[in-house]
Amino acid sequence: MASERIEKLLAMQQKAEAQKRKAEQQLKAAKHKISIQRNKERTHRLCERGGHLEHYLPNPELLTNEDVFLLIDYFFSSPRVRELAEQMIASRRGELPQSPKELIDAAMQRMPKPSVSSVTWHDTDEDDAESDGSSPIP
């Protein structure tokens, strides 16, 4: 009688261990799926943001990665830009009442007005720039 009980308990133990292995495999698969999804979202975010940056660069194909990195480093060397980025992050965390758009609008209002002699870039169709041979680079 005692050995029957032991055999039943051993069978229950084996069943529990099998369930544990199955649960561990499911956990591993779920973690892998999460990792893949995060990578997809990061890739999408990088492509979208990089594409938006290229939209503002005149002839981006002529610039090297190092050129673009230098330009970005220059932008973010400004204490005002770094402060604005921190404020936007605080806004997204709910720590500031203003939205990121409101913060940008306020920062734009504080910017000095460009002088008449300053050079500005204008959005033009690439076809127009190619057809007349002009370059949007000042």
TITORLUM-478474 format. One record per residue: x, y, z of N, C-alpha, C, O in turn; residue number from 1; residue in three letters. Coordinates in nm, 2 decimals. Layout:
ATOM     n.X     n.Y     n.Z    ca.X    ca.Y    ca.Z     c.X     c.Y     c.Z     o.X     o.Y     o.Z  seq  type
ATOM       X       Y       Z       X       Y       Z       X       Y       Z       X       Y       Z  NUM   Ala
...
***
This chain:
ATOM     n.X     n.Y     n.Z    ca.X    ca.Y    ca.Z     c.X     c.Y     c.Z     o.X     o.Y     o.Z  seq  type
ATOM    0.08   -0.12    0.00    0.00    0.00    0.00    0.09    0.13    0.00    0.06    0.22   -0.07    1   Met
ATOM    0.19    0.13    0.08    0.28    0.24    0.08    0.35    0.27   -0.05    0.36    0.38   -0.09    2   Ala
ATOM    0.38    0.16   -0.12    0.45    0.18   -0.25    0.36    0.23   -0.35    0.40    0.31   -0.44    3   Ser
ATOM    0.23    0.20   -0.34    0.13    0.26   -0.44    0.12    0.41   -0.42    0.11    0.49   -0.52    4   Glu
ATOM    0.12    0.45   -0.29    0.12    0.59   -0.27    0.24    0.66   -0.32    0.23    0.77   -0.38    5   Arg
ATOM    0.35    0.60   -0.30    0.48    0.66   -0.35    0.48    0.67   -0.50    0.52    0.77   -0.56    6   Ile
ATOM    0.43    0.56   -0.57    0.42    0.57   -0.71    0.33    0.68   -0.76    0.35    0.74   -0.86    7   Glu
ATOM    0.21    0.69   -0.69    0.12    0.80   -0.73    0.19    0.94   -0.71    0.18    1.03   -0.80    8   Lys
ATOM    0.26    0.95   -0.60    0.33    1.08   -0.57    0.44    1.10   -0.68    0.46    1.22   -0.72    9   Leu
ATOM    0.51    1.00   -0.71    0.62    1.01   -0.81    0.55    1.05   -0.95    0.61    1.13   -1.02   10   Leu
ATOM    0.44    0.99   -0.98    0.37    1.02   -1.11    0.33    1.17   -1.10    0.34    1.24   -1.20   11   Ala
ATOM    0.28    1.21   -0.99    0.24    1.36   -0.98    0.36    1.45   -0.99    0.35    1.55   -1.05   12   Met
ATOM    0.47    1.40   -0.94    0.59    1.48   -0.95    0.64    1.49   -1.09    0.67    1.60   -1.14   13   Gln
ATOM    0.64    1.38   -1.16    0.67    1.38   -1.30    0.58    1.47   -1.39    0.63    1.55   -1.47   14   Gln
ATOM    0.45    1.46   -1.36    0.36    1.55   -1.43    0.38    1.69   -1.40    0.38    1.78   -1.49   15   Lys
ATOM    0.41    1.73   -1.28    0.44    1.87   -1.24    0.56    1.92   -1.31    0.57    2.03   -1.35   16   Ala
ATOM    0.67    1.83   -1.31    0.79    1.87   -1.38    0.77    1.89   -1.53    0.83    1.98   -1.59   17   Glu
ATOM    0.69    1.81   -1.59    0.66    1.82   -1.73    0.59    1.95   -1.75    0.61    2.03   -1.85   18   Ala
ATOM    0.49    1.98   -1.67    0.42    2.11   -1.68    0.51    2.23   -1.66    0.50    2.33   -1.72   19   Gln
ATOM    0.61    2.21   -1.57    0.71    2.32   -1.54    0.79    2.34   -1.67    0.82    2.46   -1.71   20   Lys
ATOM    0.84    2.23   -1.73    0.92    2.24   -1.85    0.84    2.31   -1.96    0.89    2.40   -2.03   21   Arg
ATOM    0.71    2.28   -1.97    0.63    2.34   -2.08    0.61    2.48   -2.05    0.61    2.57   -2.14   22   Lys
ATOM    0.59    2.52   -1.92    0.57    2.66   -1.89    0.70    2.74   -1.91    0.69    2.85   -1.96   23   Ala
ATOM    0.81    2.68   -1.88    0.94    2.74   -1.91    0.96    2.77   -2.06    1.01    2.87   -2.10   24   Glu
ATOM    0.92    2.67   -2.14    0.93    2.68   -2.28    0.84    2.80   -2.33    0.88    2.88   -2.42   25   Gln
ATOM    0.72    2.80   -2.28    0.63    2.91   -2.31    0.68    3.04   -2.27    0.66    3.14   -2.35   26   Gln
ATOM    0.74    3.05   -2.15    0.80    3.18   -2.11    0.91    3.22   -2.20    0.92    3.34   -2.24   27   Leu
ATOM    1.00    3.13   -2.24    1.11    3.16   -2.33    1.06    3.20   -2.46    1.11    3.30   -2.52   28   Lys
ATOM    0.95    3.14   -2.51    0.90    3.18   -2.64    0.83    3.32   -2.63    0.85    3.40   -2.73   29   Ala
ATOM    0.77    3.35   -2.52    0.70    3.48   -2.50    0.81    3.59   -2.50    0.79    3.69   -2.55   30   Ala
ATOM    0.92    3.56   -2.42    1.03    3.66   -2.41    1.09    3.68   -2.55    1.12    3.80   -2.59   31   Lys
ATOM    1.10    3.58   -2.63    1.16    3.59   -2.77    1.07    3.67   -2.85    1.11    3.76   -2.93   32   His
ATOM    0.94    3.65   -2.84    0.84    3.73   -2.92    0.84    3.88   -2.88    0.84    3.97   -2.97   33   Lys
ATOM    0.86    3.90   -2.75    0.87    4.04   -2.70    0.99    4.11   -2.76    0.99    4.22   -2.81   34   Ile
ATOM    1.10    4.03   -2.76    1.23    4.09   -2.81    1.21    4.12   -2.96    1.26    4.23   -3.01   35   Ser
ATOM    1.15    4.03   -3.04    1.13    4.05   -3.18    1.05    4.17   -3.20    1.08    4.26   -3.29   36   Ile
ATOM    0.94    4.19   -3.13    0.85    4.30   -3.14    0.92    4.43   -3.11    0.90    4.53   -3.18   37   Gln
ATOM    0.99    4.43   -3.00    1.07    4.55   -2.96    1.17    4.59   -3.07    1.18    4.71   -3.11   38   Arg
ATOM    1.23    4.49   -3.13    1.33    4.52   -3.24    1.25    4.58   -3.36    1.30    4.67   -3.43   39   Asn
ATOM    1.14    4.52   -3.39    1.06    4.58   -3.51    1.02    4.72   -3.48    1.03    4.81   -3.57   40   Lys
ATOM    0.97    4.75   -3.36    0.93    4.88   -3.33    1.05    4.98   -3.33    1.03    5.09   -3.37   41   Glu
ATOM    1.16    4.94   -3.28    1.28    5.02   -3.28    1.32    5.05   -3.43    1.35    5.17   -3.46   42   Arg
ATOM    1.32    4.95   -3.51    1.36    4.97   -3.65    1.27    5.06   -3.72    1.31    5.15   -3.79   43   Thr
ATOM    1.14    5.05   -3.70    1.04    5.14   -3.75    1.06    5.28   -3.71    1.06    5.38   -3.79   44   His
ATOM    1.09    5.30   -3.58    1.11    5.43   -3.52    1.23    5.50   -3.58    1.23    5.61   -3.62   45   Arg
ATOM    1.34    5.42   -3.59    1.47    5.47   -3.65    1.45    5.51   -3.80    1.50    5.62   -3.84   46   Leu
ATOM    1.38    5.43   -3.87    1.36    5.46   -4.01    1.27    5.58   -4.03    1.29    5.67   -4.11   47   Cys
ATOM    1.16    5.59   -3.95    1.07    5.70   -3.96    1.14    5.83   -3.92    1.13    5.94   -3.99   48   Glu
ATOM    1.22    5.83   -3.81    1.29    5.95   -3.77    1.40    5.99   -3.86    1.42    6.11   -3.89   49   Arg
ATOM    1.47    5.89   -3.91    1.58    5.91   -4.01    1.53    5.97   -4.14    1.59    6.06   -4.19   50   Gly
ATOM    1.41    5.92   -4.18    1.35    5.97   -4.30    1.31    6.12   -4.28    1.32    6.20   -4.37   51   Gly
ATOM    1.26    6.15   -4.16    1.21    6.29   -4.14    1.34    6.38   -4.13    1.33    6.49   -4.18   52   His
ATOM    1.45    6.33   -4.08    1.57    6.41   -4.08    1.61    6.44   -4.22    1.65    6.55   -4.26   53   Leu
ATOM    1.61    6.33   -4.30    1.66    6.35   -4.44    1.57    6.45   -4.52    1.61    6.51   -4.61   54   Glu
ATOM    1.44    6.46   -4.48    1.35    6.55   -4.55    1.40    6.69   -4.54    1.38    6.77   -4.63   55   His
ATOM    1.47    6.72   -4.43    1.52    6.86   -4.41    1.66    6.88   -4.46    1.71    7.00   -4.46   56   Tyr
ATOM    1.73    6.78   -4.50    1.87    6.79   -4.54    1.87    6.81   -4.70    1.81    6.74   -4.77   57   Leu
ATOM    1.93    6.92   -4.74    1.95    6.94   -4.88    2.05    6.83   -4.94    2.16    6.82   -4.89   58   Pro
ATOM    2.01    6.76   -5.04    2.09    6.66   -5.10    2.15    6.56   -5.00    2.27    6.55   -4.99   59   Asn
ATOM    2.07    6.49   -4.92    2.12    6.41   -4.81    2.21    6.30   -4.87    2.30    6.25   -4.79   60   Pro
ATOM    2.20    6.26   -4.99    2.28    6.15   -5.04    2.43    6.20   -5.06    2.52    6.11   -5.06   61   Glu
ATOM    2.45    6.33   -5.06    2.59    6.38   -5.06    2.66    6.38   -4.93    2.78    6.39   -4.92   62   Leu
ATOM    2.58    6.38   -4.82    2.64    6.38   -4.69    2.67    6.24   -4.64    2.60    6.15   -4.66   63   Leu
ATOM    2.78    6.23   -4.57    2.82    6.10   -4.51    2.75    6.09   -4.38    2.70    6.19   -4.32   64   Thr
ATOM    2.76    5.97   -4.32    2.70    5.95   -4.19    2.77    6.04   -4.09    2.71    6.10   -4.00   65   Asn
ATOM    2.90    6.06   -4.10    2.98    6.14   -4.01    2.93    6.29   -4.02    2.92    6.36   -3.92   66   Glu
ATOM    2.90    6.33   -4.15    2.85    6.47   -4.17    2.72    6.49   -4.09    2.70    6.59   -4.02   67   Asp
ATOM    2.63    6.39   -4.10    2.50    6.40   -4.03    2.52    6.39   -3.88    2.45    6.47   -3.81   68   Val
ATOM    2.61    6.31   -3.84    2.63    6.30   -3.69    2.69    6.43   -3.64    2.65    6.47   -3.53   69   Phe
ATOM    2.78    6.49   -3.71    2.83    6.62   -3.67    2.72    6.73   -3.66    2.72    6.81   -3.57   70   Leu
ATOM    2.63    6.73   -3.76    2.52    6.82   -3.76    2.43    6.80   -3.64    2.39    6.90   -3.58   71   Leu
ATOM    2.40    6.68   -3.62    2.31    6.65   -3.50    2.38    6.69   -3.37    2.32    6.74   -3.28   72   Ile
ATOM    2.51    6.65   -3.36    2.59    6.69   -3.24    2.59    6.84   -3.23    2.58    6.89   -3.11   73   Asp
ATOM    2.60    6.91   -3.34    2.60    7.06   -3.33    2.46    7.11   -3.28    2.46    7.20   -3.19   74   Tyr
ATOM    2.35    7.05   -3.33    2.22    7.10   -3.28    2.21    7.07   -3.13    2.16    7.16   -3.06   75   Phe
ATOM    2.25    6.96   -3.09    2.23    6.92   -2.95    2.34    6.98   -2.86    2.33    6.96   -2.74   76   Phe
ATOM    2.43    7.05   -2.91    2.53    7.12   -2.83    2.47    7.25   -2.77    2.53    7.31   -2.68   77   Ser
ATOM    2.36    7.29   -2.82    2.29    7.41   -2.77    2.22    7.37   -2.64    2.14    7.28   -2.64   78   Ser
ATOM    2.25    7.45   -2.54    2.18    7.43   -2.41    2.03    7.44   -2.43    1.95    7.37   -2.36   79   Pro
ATOM    1.98    7.53   -2.51    1.84    7.55   -2.53    1.77    7.43   -2.59    1.66    7.39   -2.55   80   Arg
ATOM    1.84    7.37   -2.69    1.79    7.25   -2.75    1.78    7.13   -2.65    1.68    7.06   -2.64   81   Val
ATOM    1.89    7.11   -2.57    1.89    7.01   -2.47    1.78    7.03   -2.37    1.72    6.94   -2.33   82   Arg
ATOM    1.77    7.16   -2.33    1.66    7.19   -2.23    1.52    7.16   -2.28    1.44    7.11   -2.22   83   Glu
ATOM    1.50    7.20   -2.41    1.37    7.17   -2.47    1.35    7.02   -2.48    1.23    6.98   -2.46   84   Leu
ATOM    1.45    6.94   -2.52    1.43    6.80   -2.53    1.39    6.74   -2.39    1.30    6.66   -2.38   85   Ala
ATOM    1.46    6.79   -2.28    1.42    6.75   -2.15    1.28    6.79   -2.11    1.21    6.71   -2.05   86   Glu
ATOM    1.24    6.91   -2.15    1.10    6.95   -2.12    1.00    6.86   -2.19    0.90    6.83   -2.14   87   Gln
ATOM    1.03    6.83   -2.32    0.94    6.74   -2.39    0.93    6.61   -2.33    0.82    6.55   -2.32   88   Met
ATOM    1.04    6.55   -2.28    1.04    6.42   -2.21    0.95    6.44   -2.08    0.87    6.35   -2.05   89   Ile
ATOM    0.97    6.55   -2.01    0.89    6.57   -1.89    0.74    6.58   -1.92    0.66    6.53   -1.85   90   Ala
ATOM    0.71    6.64   -2.03    0.58    6.66   -2.08    0.51    6.52   -2.10    0.40    6.49   -2.06   91   Ser
ATOM    0.59    6.44   -2.17    0.54    6.30   -2.20    0.52    6.22   -2.08    0.44    6.13   -2.08   92   Arg
ATOM    0.60    6.25   -1.98    0.59    6.17   -1.85    0.47    6.23   -1.76    0.44    6.17   -1.66   93   Arg
ATOM    0.41    6.34   -1.81    0.31    6.40   -1.73    0.36    6.50   -1.62    0.28    6.54   -1.53   94   Gly
ATOM    0.48    6.53   -1.63    0.54    6.62   -1.53    0.52    6.77   -1.56    0.54    6.85   -1.47   95   Glu
ATOM    0.49    6.80   -1.68    0.46    6.94   -1.72    0.32    6.95   -1.78    0.28    6.85   -1.85   96   Leu
ATOM    0.26    7.06   -1.76    0.12    7.07   -1.82    0.12    7.09   -1.97    0.02    7.06   -2.04   97   Pro
ATOM    0.23    7.15   -2.03    0.23    7.18   -2.17    0.26    7.05   -2.25    0.33    6.96   -2.20   98   Gln
ATOM    0.20    7.05   -2.37    0.23    6.94   -2.46    0.36    6.97   -2.53    0.41    7.09   -2.53   99   Ser
ATOM    0.43    6.87   -2.59    0.55    6.90   -2.66    0.53    7.00   -2.77    0.62    7.08   -2.80  100   Pro
ATOM    0.42    7.00   -2.84    0.39    7.10   -2.94    0.38    7.24   -2.88    0.44    7.33   -2.94  101   Lys
ATOM    0.32    7.25   -2.77    0.31    7.38   -2.70    0.45    7.43   -2.66    0.48    7.55   -2.67  102   Glu
ATOM    0.54    7.34   -2.61    0.67    7.37   -2.58    0.75    7.42   -2.70    0.83    7.52   -2.69  103   Leu
ATOM    0.73    7.35   -2.81    0.80    7.39   -2.94    0.75    7.53   -2.98    0.83    7.62   -3.02  104   Ile
ATOM    0.62    7.55   -2.98    0.56    7.68   -3.02    0.62    7.79   -2.93    0.65    7.90   -2.99  105   Asp
ATOM    0.63    7.77   -2.80    0.68    7.87   -2.71    0.83    7.90   -2.74    0.87    8.01   -2.74  106   Ala
ATOM    0.90    7.79   -2.77    1.04    7.81   -2.81    1.06    7.89   -2.94    1.15    7.97   -2.95  107   Ala
ATOM    0.97    7.86   -3.03    0.98    7.93   -3.16    0.95    8.08   -3.14    1.01    8.17   -3.21  108   Met
ATOM    0.86    8.11   -3.05    0.82    8.25   -3.02    0.94    8.33   -2.96    0.96    8.45   -2.98  109   Gln
ATOM    1.03    8.25   -2.89    1.14    8.32   -2.82    1.26    8.33   -2.92    1.36    8.40   -2.88  110   Arg
ATOM    1.26    8.27   -3.03    1.37    8.27   -3.13    1.38    8.41   -3.19    1.28    8.47   -3.21  111   Met
ATOM    1.50    8.46   -3.21    1.52    8.59   -3.27    1.47    8.58   -3.42    1.49    8.48   -3.48  112   Pro
ATOM    1.42    8.69   -3.46    1.37    8.69   -3.60    1.48    8.70   -3.70    1.58    8.77   -3.67  113   Lys
ATOM    1.48    8.62   -3.81    1.59    8.63   -3.90    1.60    8.76   -3.97    1.50    8.83   -4.00  114   Pro
ATOM    1.72    8.81   -4.00    1.74    8.93   -4.07    1.71    8.92   -4.22    1.71    8.80   -4.27  115   Ser
ATOM    1.69    9.02   -4.28    1.66    9.02   -4.43    1.77    8.96   -4.51    1.74    8.89   -4.61  116   Val
ATOM    1.89    8.98   -4.47    2.01    8.93   -4.54    2.04    8.79   -4.52    2.13    8.73   -4.59  117   Ser
ATOM    1.97    8.73   -4.42    2.00    8.59   -4.39    1.95    8.50   -4.50    1.85    8.53   -4.57  118   Ser
ATOM    2.02    8.39   -4.53    1.98    8.29   -4.63    1.89    8.19   -4.57    1.91    8.14   -4.46  119   Val
ATOM    1.78    8.16   -4.64    1.69    8.06   -4.59    1.67    7.95   -4.70    1.68    7.98   -4.82  120   Thr
ATOM    1.64    7.83   -4.65    1.61    7.72   -4.74    1.46    7.72   -4.76    1.39    7.75   -4.67  121   Trp
ATOM    1.42    7.69   -4.88    1.28    7.67   -4.91    1.25    7.53   -4.95    1.33    7.47   -5.02  122   His
ATOM    1.14    7.48   -4.91    1.10    7.35   -4.96    1.06    7.36   -5.10    0.98    7.43   -5.14  123   Asp
ATOM    1.13    7.28   -5.19    1.11    7.28   -5.33    1.09    7.13   -5.37    1.14    7.04   -5.31  124   Thr
ATOM    1.02    7.11   -5.48    1.01    6.98   -5.53    1.15    6.94   -5.58    1.22    7.02   -5.64  125   Asp
ATOM    1.19    6.82   -5.56    1.32    6.77   -5.61    1.32    6.78   -5.76    1.43    6.81   -5.82  126   Glu
ATOM    1.21    6.76   -5.83    1.21    6.77   -5.98    1.24    6.91   -6.02    1.32    6.93   -6.12  127   Asp
ATOM    1.20    7.02   -5.95    1.23    7.16   -5.99    1.38    7.18   -5.97    1.44    7.24   -6.06  128   Asp
ATOM    1.44    7.13   -5.86    1.58    7.16   -5.84    1.66    7.08   -5.94    1.77    7.14   -5.98  129   Ala
ATOM    1.62    6.96   -5.98    1.70    6.89   -6.08    1.68    6.95   -6.22    1.78    6.95   -6.30  130   Glu
ATOM    1.56    7.00   -6.25    1.54    7.05   -6.39    1.61    7.17   -6.42    1.66    7.19   -6.53  131   Ser
ATOM    1.63    7.27   -6.32    1.70    7.39   -6.35    1.84    7.39   -6.31    1.91    7.49   -6.33  132   Asp
ATOM    1.89    7.28   -6.26    2.03    7.26   -6.22    2.07    7.34   -6.09    2.18    7.33   -6.05  133   Gly
ATOM    1.97    7.40   -6.03    2.00    7.47   -5.90    2.01    7.38   -5.79    1.96    7.27   -5.79  134   Ser
ATOM    2.08    7.42   -5.69    2.10    7.34   -5.57    2.04    7.42   -5.45    2.06    7.54   -5.44  135   Ser
ATOM    1.97    7.35   -5.36    1.92    7.42   -5.24    2.02    7.45   -5.14    1.99    7.51   -5.03  136   Pro
ATOM    2.15    7.41   -5.16    2.25    7.44   -5.06    2.29    7.58   -5.07    2.33    7.63   -5.18  137   Ile
ATOM    2.28    7.66   -4.96    2.32    7.80   -4.96    2.46    7.82   -4.98    2.51    7.94   -4.99  138   Pro
***
